[in-house]
Amino acid sequence: MATVYILYSEKINQYYIGSCLDLQSRLITHLSKENTNAFTRKSEDWVVFFEINELEYEPARKIEQHLKRMKSRVYLNNLVKYPEISLKLIEKYSSGSSR
């Protein structure tokens, strides 16, 4: 099962949005700075800000792209404040609809 996640770095005051099949392994990769071209290389204090678990891979990728298109800190913060937003995203992108 896949996870959509948002990381936050207080040091650079930035968010990173991604999806993966194993969040713990992926977080280790981000923190180790293995990929020299990765955005997350800019900081070493990334923490998991938000996650949606137990998704099929395709819906996870679609939700990731949706979150990236929003380009809104308010929207990302609202995901934490209002869990129903996540439920609507899961429903929208798991139903086969790509509206």
N, CA and C of each residue as an Amber inpcrd file, in Angstrom:
protein
   297
   0.8390000  -1.1760000   0.0000000   0.0000000   0.0000000   0.0000000
   0.8900000   1.2480000   0.0000000   0.3690000   2.3140000  -0.5630000
   1.1390000   3.5410000  -0.7310000   0.7290000   4.6070000   0.2910000
   1.5950000   5.5820000   0.4340000   1.3750000   6.7090000   1.3410000
   1.6440000   8.0040000   0.6010000   0.7930000   8.9850000   0.8170000
   1.0560000  10.3550000   0.3900000   1.5220000  11.0720000   1.6440000
   2.5960000  11.8400000   1.5240000   3.1290000  12.4880000   2.7150000
   3.5600000  13.9200000   2.4210000   3.5680000  14.7090000   3.4850000
   4.0770000  16.0710000   3.4160000   5.1280000  16.1840000   4.5120000
   6.3180000  16.5960000   4.1050000   7.3880000  16.8490000   5.0650000
   7.4850000  18.3490000   5.2810000   7.9760000  18.7380000   6.4510000
   8.1740000  20.1580000   6.7320000   9.5540000  20.3540000   7.3390000
  10.2270000  21.4080000   6.9000000  11.5100000  21.8020000   7.4620000
  11.3520000  23.1710000   8.1010000  11.5450000  23.2280000   9.3900000
  11.4800000  24.5220000  10.0820000  12.6600000  25.4030000   9.6700000
  13.8140000  24.7930000   9.4710000  15.0300000  25.5320000   9.1130000
  14.8320000  26.3900000   7.8600000  14.2350000  25.8140000   6.8300000
  14.0330000  26.5750000   5.5830000  12.5740000  26.9800000   5.3860000
  11.7190000  26.6200000   6.3500000  10.2960000  26.9670000   6.3110000
   9.6600000  26.5550000   4.9820000   9.8650000  25.2850000   4.6250000
   9.3670000  24.7520000   3.3660000   8.6830000  23.4110000   3.5940000
   7.7800000  23.1000000   2.6830000   7.1130000  21.7990000   2.6600000
   7.6220000  21.0090000   1.4690000   7.5580000  19.6910000   1.5940000
   7.8650000  18.7890000   0.4900000   6.7330000  17.7800000   0.4230000
   6.1870000  17.5830000  -0.7550000   5.0700000  16.6510000  -0.9520000
   5.5560000  15.4710000  -1.7770000   5.2230000  14.2670000  -1.3330000
   5.6330000  13.0850000  -2.0700000   4.6850000  11.9210000  -1.8340000
   4.9660000  10.8170000  -2.5180000   4.2350000   9.5730000  -2.3000000
   5.2230000   8.4290000  -2.4540000   4.9460000   7.3370000  -1.7770000
   5.8620000   6.2030000  -1.8230000   5.1540000   4.9460000  -1.3180000
   5.8400000   3.8370000  -1.4190000   5.2970000   2.5770000  -0.9260000
   5.7500000   2.2760000   0.5000000   6.8680000   2.8810000   0.9440000
   7.3920000   2.6390000   2.2880000   7.8850000   3.9660000   2.8600000
   7.0600000   4.6220000   3.6570000   7.3720000   5.9620000   4.1510000
   8.6300000   5.9870000   5.0140000   8.8100000   5.0120000   5.8750000
   9.9920000   5.0220000   6.7470000  11.2910000   4.9640000   5.9360000
  11.3400000   4.0960000   4.9410000  12.5310000   4.0140000   4.0810000
  12.7230000   5.2950000   3.2890000  11.6370000   5.8320000   2.7990000
  11.7190000   7.0640000   2.0040000  12.2060000   8.2290000   2.8550000
  11.7370000   8.3190000   4.0910000  12.1690000   9.3830000   4.9870000
  13.6690000   9.2730000   5.2750000  14.1410000   8.0670000   5.4690000
  15.5780000   7.8520000   5.6800000  16.3590000   8.3400000   4.4620000
  15.8470000   8.0500000   3.2670000  16.5010000   8.5070000   2.0350000
  16.5480000  10.0340000   1.9850000  15.4350000  10.6810000   2.3290000
  15.4090000  12.1420000   2.3380000  16.4290000  12.6980000   3.3280000
  16.4590000  12.1550000   4.5180000  17.3220000  12.6820000   5.5720000
  18.8060000  12.3900000   5.3280000  19.0960000  11.3200000   4.6120000
  20.4910000  10.9610000   4.3490000  21.0960000  11.7500000   3.1970000
  20.2670000  12.4680000   2.4660000  20.7080000  13.2970000   1.3320000
  21.4080000  12.4570000   0.2480000  20.9260000  11.2310000   0.0530000
  21.5090000  10.3360000  -0.9330000  21.4220000  10.8930000  -2.3510000
  20.3020000  11.5180000  -2.6710000  20.1080000  12.0630000  -4.0120000
  20.6310000  13.4960000  -4.0380000  21.7090000  13.7220000  -4.7580000
  22.3600000  15.0350000  -4.7590000  21.5190000  16.1270000  -5.4010000
  20.5210000  15.7770000  -6.2020000  19.6760000  16.7710000  -6.8560000
  18.3280000  16.9680000  -6.1590000  18.1090000  16.2880000  -5.0620000
  16.8090000  16.3130000  -4.4020000  16.5580000  17.6360000  -3.6870000
  15.3190000  18.0830000  -3.7410000  14.9010000  19.2900000  -3.0260000
  15.1580000  19.1490000  -1.5300000  14.9320000  17.9610000  -0.9840000
  15.0660000  17.7560000   0.4570000  16.5120000  17.8240000   0.9310000
  17.4430000  17.8880000   0.0300000  18.8680000  18.0270000   0.3900000
  19.1350000  19.3990000   1.0150000  18.2280000  20.3480000   0.8160000
  18.4150000  21.7150000   1.3200000  18.3980000  21.8050000   2.8420000
  17.8890000  20.7770000   3.5080000  17.7880000  20.8190000   4.9610000
  17.9250000  19.4160000   5.5280000  18.1840000  19.3470000   6.8240000
  18.3100000  18.0490000   7.4820000  17.2910000  17.8600000   8.6040000
  16.3660000  18.8040000   8.7290000  15.4070000  18.7100000   9.8320000
  13.9840000  18.3660000   9.3750000  13.8580000  17.6210000   8.2770000
  12.5360000  17.2640000   7.7630000  11.7920000  16.3800000   8.7540000
  10.5290000  16.7240000   8.9830000   9.6550000  15.8940000   9.8200000
   8.3620000  15.6460000   9.0470000   7.7200000  14.5470000   9.3460000
   6.4470000  14.2370000   8.6910000   5.3910000  15.1800000   9.2670000
   4.8280000  16.0060000   8.3990000   3.8190000  16.9780000   8.7680000
   2.4190000  16.3780000   8.6310000   2.2620000  15.5360000   7.5980000
   0.9500000  14.9740000   7.2770000   1.1420000  13.7260000   6.4350000
   0.2380000  12.7720000   6.5800000   0.2950000  11.5790000   5.7320000
  -1.0870000  10.9740000   5.5580000  -1.2770000  10.3760000   4.3990000
  -2.4670000   9.5680000   4.1220000  -1.9360000   8.1880000   3.7680000
  -2.3320000   7.1950000   4.5380000  -1.8180000   5.8330000   4.3830000
  -2.8400000   4.9010000   3.7470000  -2.3590000   3.7090000   3.4380000
  -3.2100000   2.6160000   2.9640000  -3.9280000   2.9280000   1.6560000
  -3.2010000   3.5440000   0.7340000  -3.7600000   3.8610000  -0.5800000
  -3.1980000   2.9230000  -1.6310000  -3.9510000   2.7040000  -2.6770000
  -3.3970000   2.0380000  -3.8470000  -2.4020000   3.0190000  -4.4800000
  -1.4630000   2.5070000  -5.2580000  -0.3810000   3.3510000  -5.7830000
  -0.8950000   4.4840000  -6.6860000  -1.7590000   4.1910000  -7.6220000
  -2.2390000   5.2220000  -8.5690000  -3.0000000   6.3530000  -7.8720000
  -3.9510000   6.0460000  -6.9950000  -4.6100000   7.1400000  -6.2780000
  -3.6220000   7.9730000  -5.4440000  -2.6190000   7.3280000  -4.8680000
  -1.6160000   8.0570000  -4.0860000  -0.8850000   9.0610000  -4.9670000
  -0.5070000   8.6370000  -6.1640000   0.1910000   9.5360000  -7.0940000
  -0.7150000  10.6920000  -7.5160000  -1.9870000  10.3950000  -7.7350000
  -2.9280000  11.4510000  -8.1360000  -3.1440000  12.4590000  -7.0130000
  -3.2440000  11.9790000  -5.7850000  -3.4070000  12.8860000  -4.6460000
  -2.1370000  13.7260000  -4.4770000  -0.9810000  13.1090000  -4.6350000
   0.2850000  13.8650000  -4.5690000   0.2800000  15.0040000  -5.5930000
  -0.0780000  14.7020000  -6.8210000  -0.1040000  15.7260000  -7.8660000
  -1.1320000  16.8090000  -7.5580000  -2.2860000  16.4170000  -7.0180000
  -3.3050000  17.3810000  -6.6250000  -2.7430000  18.3570000  -5.5930000
  -2.0790000  17.8230000  -4.5610000  -1.5230000  18.6740000  -3.5090000
  -0.4590000  19.6160000  -4.0610000   0.3640000  19.1220000  -4.9690000
   1.3990000  19.9680000  -5.5680000   0.7910000  21.0800000  -6.4130000
  -0.2850000  20.7750000  -7.1230000  -0.9420000  21.7970000  -7.9520000
  -1.5690000  22.9040000  -7.1130000  -1.9730000  22.5890000  -5.8970000
  -2.6310000  23.5760000  -5.0490000  -1.6970000  24.7300000  -4.6920000
  -0.4230000  24.4420000  -4.4940000   0.5820000  25.4630000  -4.1680000
   0.0940000  26.4160000  -3.0850000  -0.4290000  25.8620000  -2.0040000
  -1.0160000  26.6920000  -0.9580000  -0.6750000  26.1490000   0.4240000
   0.0190000  26.9450000   1.2220000   0.3150000  26.5740000   2.6040000
  -0.9800000  26.4480000   3.4070000  -1.9160000  27.3320000   3.1310000
  -3.1980000  27.2950000   3.8380000  -3.8780000  25.9480000   3.5890000
  -3.8780000  25.5150000   2.3370000  -4.4960000  24.2270000   1.9980000
  -3.7920000  23.0870000   2.7340000  -2.4680000  23.0950000   2.7540000
  -1.7200000  22.0370000   3.4390000  -2.0230000  22.0380000   4.9350000
  -2.0920000  23.2090000   5.5280000  -2.4360000  23.2980000   6.9510000
  -3.8690000  22.8370000   7.2040000  -4.7520000  23.1400000   6.2630000
  -6.1470000  22.7100000   6.4110000  -6.3020000  21.1950000   6.3330000
  -5.4010000  20.5220000   5.6500000  -5.4420000  19.0550000   5.6180000
  -5.3310000  18.4910000   7.0270000  -4.5160000  19.1250000   7.8360000
  -4.3420000  18.6780000   9.2180000  -5.5440000  19.0860000  10.0600000
  -6.0170000  20.3040000   9.8610000  -7.1360000  20.8270000  10.6510000
  -8.4570000  20.1330000  10.3550000  -8.6730000  19.8080000   9.0920000
  -9.9600000  19.2770000   8.6490000  -9.7800000  17.9210000   7.9570000
  -9.8420000  16.8270000   8.7090000  -9.6330000  15.4890000   8.1480000
 -10.5830000  15.1420000   7.0000000 -11.7230000  15.7930000   6.9370000
 -12.6750000  15.4910000   5.8630000 -12.1120000  15.8400000   4.4820000
 -11.1660000  16.7500000   4.4220000 -10.5370000  17.0730000   3.1290000
  -9.8270000  15.8390000   2.5940000  -9.0920000  15.1680000   3.4660000
  -8.3880000  13.9450000   3.0540000  -9.3620000  12.8770000   2.5870000
 -10.4450000  12.7360000   3.3100000 -11.4460000  11.7340000   2.9300000
 -12.0150000  12.0250000   1.5500000 -12.2670000  13.2910000   1.2590000
 -12.7820000  13.6640000  -0.0600000 -11.7590000  13.3910000  -1.1550000
 -10.4750000  13.6470000  -0.8680000  -9.4300000  13.3630000  -1.8500000
  -9.3440000  11.8660000  -2.1290000  -9.3970000  11.0760000  -1.0790000
  -9.3480000   9.6210000  -1.2390000 -10.5290000   9.1530000  -2.0760000
 -11.6980000   9.6580000  -1.7620000 -12.9010000   9.2780000  -2.5090000
 -12.7840000   9.6900000  -3.9790000 -12.3530000  10.9120000  -4.2030000
 -12.2530000  11.4290000  -5.5760000 -11.2620000  10.6330000  -6.4230000
 -10.0910000  10.3770000  -5.8890000  -9.0440000   9.7510000  -6.6930000
  -9.0220000   8.2290000  -6.6220000  -9.7690000   7.6460000  -5.7200000
  -9.8400000   6.1850000  -5.6610000 -10.9890000   5.6380000  -6.4950000
 -11.9030000   6.5010000  -6.8870000 -13.0860000   6.0580000  -7.6190000
 -12.8390000   5.8920000  -9.1040000 -11.6110000   6.1780000  -9.5290000
 -11.3330000   6.0820000 -10.9640000 -11.5920000   7.3890000 -11.6870000
 -12.1810000   8.3400000 -10.9990000 -12.4410000   9.6510000 -11.5900000
 -11.1740000  10.4930000 -11.5030000 -10.8640000  11.2370000 -12.5440000
  -9.6690000  12.0980000 -12.5200000 -10.0570000  13.5400000 -12.7660000
 -11.1880000  13.9270000 -12.2310000 -11.6820000  15.2980000 -12.3990000
 -10.6830000  16.3310000 -12.0010000
